[in-house]
Amino acid sequence: MHRAVVWSDEREPGLGAALIGEIGATLRRIEQRPLGYPAIHGALRRALTRRFPCAVFYLEVEGDVTVVAVPRQRQDRQVLDAR
């Protein structure tokens, strides 16, 4: 995550903070409706961010949400292959 923030800020100052804010907003949406996003592999779910091409992969078990990864969308396959 740190590399993505630094890379974003190098492109445009303040963009890294916007990325962090967008991921935070996605996490809040997941907290509100943890089962509202599609299961893509077993219990693993994916929520896409709105402004940036990122995804939040997570597991929901008995009301607890565990974030597994937050890759760029084109790296989604790598997350699934690592499981």
MODELLER restraints for C-alpha pairs under 7 A, 6 or more apart:
rsr = mdl.restraints
at = mdl.atoms
rsr.add(forms.Gaussian(group=physical.xy_distance, feature=features.Distance(at['CA:5:A'], at['CA:16:A']), mean=4.19, stdev=0.5))
rsr.add(forms.Gaussian(group=physical.xy_distance, feature=features.Distance(at['CA:5:A'], at['CA:19:A']), mean=6.85, stdev=0.5))
rsr.add(forms.Gaussian(group=physical.xy_distance, feature=features.Distance(at['CA:6:A'], at['CA:16:A']), mean=6.39, stdev=0.5))
rsr.add(forms.Gaussian(group=physical.xy_distance, feature=features.Distance(at['CA:8:A'], at['CA:15:A']), mean=5.37, stdev=0.5))
rsr.add(forms.Gaussian(group=physical.xy_distance, feature=features.Distance(at['CA:8:A'], at['CA:16:A']), mean=4.95, stdev=0.5))
rsr.add(forms.Gaussian(group=physical.xy_distance, feature=features.Distance(at['CA:9:A'], at['CA:15:A']), mean=5.21, stdev=0.5))
rsr.add(forms.Gaussian(group=physical.xy_distance, feature=features.Distance(at['CA:9:A'], at['CA:16:A']), mean=4.94, stdev=0.5))
rsr.add(forms.Gaussian(group=physical.xy_distance, feature=features.Distance(at['CA:19:A'], at['CA:52:A']), mean=6.98, stdev=0.5))
rsr.add(forms.Gaussian(group=physical.xy_distance, feature=features.Distance(at['CA:22:A'], at['CA:49:A']), mean=6.61, stdev=0.5))
rsr.add(forms.Gaussian(group=physical.xy_distance, feature=features.Distance(at['CA:22:A'], at['CA:51:A']), mean=6.94, stdev=0.5))
rsr.add(forms.Gaussian(group=physical.xy_distance, feature=features.Distance(at['CA:23:A'], at['CA:49:A']), mean=6.54, stdev=0.5))
rsr.add(forms.Gaussian(group=physical.xy_distance, feature=features.Distance(at['CA:26:A'], at['CA:49:A']), mean=5.91, stdev=0.5))
rsr.add(forms.Gaussian(group=physical.xy_distance, feature=features.Distance(at['CA:34:A'], at['CA:60:A']), mean=6.55, stdev=0.5))
rsr.add(forms.Gaussian(group=physical.xy_distance, feature=features.Distance(at['CA:37:A'], at['CA:45:A']), mean=6.26, stdev=0.5))
rsr.add(forms.Gaussian(group=physical.xy_distance, feature=features.Distance(at['CA:37:A'], at['CA:46:A']), mean=6.21, stdev=0.5))
rsr.add(forms.Gaussian(group=physical.xy_distance, feature=features.Distance(at['CA:37:A'], at['CA:47:A']), mean=5.85, stdev=0.5))
rsr.add(forms.Gaussian(group=physical.xy_distance, feature=features.Distance(at['CA:38:A'], at['CA:45:A']), mean=5.52, stdev=0.5))
rsr.add(forms.Gaussian(group=physical.xy_distance, feature=features.Distance(at['CA:38:A'], at['CA:46:A']), mean=6.20, stdev=0.5))
rsr.add(forms.Gaussian(group=physical.xy_distance, feature=features.Distance(at['CA:39:A'], at['CA:45:A']), mean=4.18, stdev=0.5))
rsr.add(forms.Gaussian(group=physical.xy_distance, feature=features.Distance(at['CA:39:A'], at['CA:46:A']), mean=6.73, stdev=0.5))
rsr.add(forms.Gaussian(group=physical.xy_distance, feature=features.Distance(at['CA:40:A'], at['CA:46:A']), mean=6.81, stdev=0.5))
rsr.add(forms.Gaussian(group=physical.xy_distance, feature=features.Distance(at['CA:43:A'], at['CA:59:A']), mean=6.08, stdev=0.5))
rsr.add(forms.Gaussian(group=physical.xy_distance, feature=features.Distance(at['CA:44:A'], at['CA:57:A']), mean=6.68, stdev=0.5))
rsr.add(forms.Gaussian(group=physical.xy_distance, feature=features.Distance(at['CA:44:A'], at['CA:58:A']), mean=5.77, stdev=0.5))
rsr.add(forms.Gaussian(group=physical.xy_distance, feature=features.Distance(at['CA:44:A'], at['CA:59:A']), mean=5.12, stdev=0.5))
rsr.add(forms.Gaussian(group=physical.xy_distance, feature=features.Distance(at['CA:45:A'], at['CA:57:A']), mean=5.60, stdev=0.5))
rsr.add(forms.Gaussian(group=physical.xy_distance, feature=features.Distance(at['CA:45:A'], at['CA:58:A']), mean=5.35, stdev=0.5))
rsr.add(forms.Gaussian(group=physical.xy_distance, feature=features.Distance(at['CA:45:A'], at['CA:59:A']), mean=6.15, stdev=0.5))
rsr.add(forms.Gaussian(group=physical.xy_distance, feature=features.Distance(at['CA:46:A'], at['CA:55:A']), mean=6.34, stdev=0.5))
rsr.add(forms.Gaussian(group=physical.xy_distance, feature=features.Distance(at['CA:46:A'], at['CA:56:A']), mean=5.54, stdev=0.5))
rsr.add(forms.Gaussian(group=physical.xy_distance, feature=features.Distance(at['CA:46:A'], at['CA:57:A']), mean=4.56, stdev=0.5))
rsr.add(forms.Gaussian(group=physical.xy_distance, feature=features.Distance(at['CA:46:A'], at['CA:58:A']), mean=6.45, stdev=0.5))
rsr.add(forms.Gaussian(group=physical.xy_distance, feature=features.Distance(at['CA:47:A'], at['CA:55:A']), mean=5.60, stdev=0.5))
rsr.add(forms.Gaussian(group=physical.xy_distance, feature=features.Distance(at['CA:47:A'], at['CA:56:A']), mean=5.15, stdev=0.5))
rsr.add(forms.Gaussian(group=physical.xy_distance, feature=features.Distance(at['CA:47:A'], at['CA:57:A']), mean=6.61, stdev=0.5))
rsr.add(forms.Gaussian(group=physical.xy_distance, feature=features.Distance(at['CA:48:A'], at['CA:54:A']), mean=6.07, stdev=0.5))
rsr.add(forms.Gaussian(group=physical.xy_distance, feature=features.Distance(at['CA:48:A'], at['CA:55:A']), mean=4.36, stdev=0.5))
rsr.add(forms.Gaussian(group=physical.xy_distance, feature=features.Distance(at['CA:48:A'], at['CA:56:A']), mean=6.26, stdev=0.5))
rsr.add(forms.Gaussian(group=physical.xy_distance, feature=features.Distance(at['CA:49:A'], at['CA:55:A']), mean=5.86, stdev=0.5))
rsr.add(forms.Gaussian(group=physical.xy_distance, feature=features.Distance(at['CA:53:A'], at['CA:72:A']), mean=5.66, stdev=0.5))
rsr.add(forms.Gaussian(group=physical.xy_distance, feature=features.Distance(at['CA:53:A'], at['CA:73:A']), mean=5.47, stdev=0.5))
rsr.add(forms.Gaussian(group=physical.xy_distance, feature=features.Distance(at['CA:54:A'], at['CA:70:A']), mean=6.62, stdev=0.5))
rsr.add(forms.Gaussian(group=physical.xy_distance, feature=features.Distance(at['CA:54:A'], at['CA:71:A']), mean=5.71, stdev=0.5))
rsr.add(forms.Gaussian(group=physical.xy_distance, feature=features.Distance(at['CA:54:A'], at['CA:72:A']), mean=4.18, stdev=0.5))
rsr.add(forms.Gaussian(group=physical.xy_distance, feature=features.Distance(at['CA:54:A'], at['CA:73:A']), mean=4.93, stdev=0.5))
rsr.add(forms.Gaussian(group=physical.xy_distance, feature=features.Distance(at['CA:55:A'], at['CA:70:A']), mean=5.53, stdev=0.5))
rsr.add(forms.Gaussian(group=physical.xy_distance, feature=features.Distance(at['CA:55:A'], at['CA:71:A']), mean=5.86, stdev=0.5))
rsr.add(forms.Gaussian(group=physical.xy_distance, feature=features.Distance(at['CA:55:A'], at['CA:72:A']), mean=6.25, stdev=0.5))
rsr.add(forms.Gaussian(group=physical.xy_distance, feature=features.Distance(at['CA:55:A'], at['CA:73:A']), mean=5.74, stdev=0.5))
rsr.add(forms.Gaussian(group=physical.xy_distance, feature=features.Distance(at['CA:56:A'], at['CA:69:A']), mean=6.09, stdev=0.5))
rsr.add(forms.Gaussian(group=physical.xy_distance, feature=features.Distance(at['CA:56:A'], at['CA:70:A']), mean=4.64, stdev=0.5))
rsr.add(forms.Gaussian(group=physical.xy_distance, feature=features.Distance(at['CA:57:A'], at['CA:67:A']), mean=5.98, stdev=0.5))
rsr.add(forms.Gaussian(group=physical.xy_distance, feature=features.Distance(at['CA:57:A'], at['CA:68:A']), mean=5.42, stdev=0.5))
rsr.add(forms.Gaussian(group=physical.xy_distance, feature=features.Distance(at['CA:57:A'], at['CA:69:A']), mean=5.24, stdev=0.5))
rsr.add(forms.Gaussian(group=physical.xy_distance, feature=features.Distance(at['CA:57:A'], at['CA:70:A']), mean=6.23, stdev=0.5))
rsr.add(forms.Gaussian(group=physical.xy_distance, feature=features.Distance(at['CA:58:A'], at['CA:65:A']), mean=6.62, stdev=0.5))
rsr.add(forms.Gaussian(group=physical.xy_distance, feature=features.Distance(at['CA:58:A'], at['CA:66:A']), mean=5.43, stdev=0.5))
rsr.add(forms.Gaussian(group=physical.xy_distance, feature=features.Distance(at['CA:58:A'], at['CA:67:A']), mean=4.23, stdev=0.5))
rsr.add(forms.Gaussian(group=physical.xy_distance, feature=features.Distance(at['CA:58:A'], at['CA:68:A']), mean=5.07, stdev=0.5))
rsr.add(forms.Gaussian(group=physical.xy_distance, feature=features.Distance(at['CA:59:A'], at['CA:65:A']), mean=5.65, stdev=0.5))
rsr.add(forms.Gaussian(group=physical.xy_distance, feature=features.Distance(at['CA:59:A'], at['CA:66:A']), mean=5.21, stdev=0.5))
rsr.add(forms.Gaussian(group=physical.xy_distance, feature=features.Distance(at['CA:59:A'], at['CA:67:A']), mean=6.51, stdev=0.5))
rsr.add(forms.Gaussian(group=physical.xy_distance, feature=features.Distance(at['CA:60:A'], at['CA:66:A']), mean=6.49, stdev=0.5))
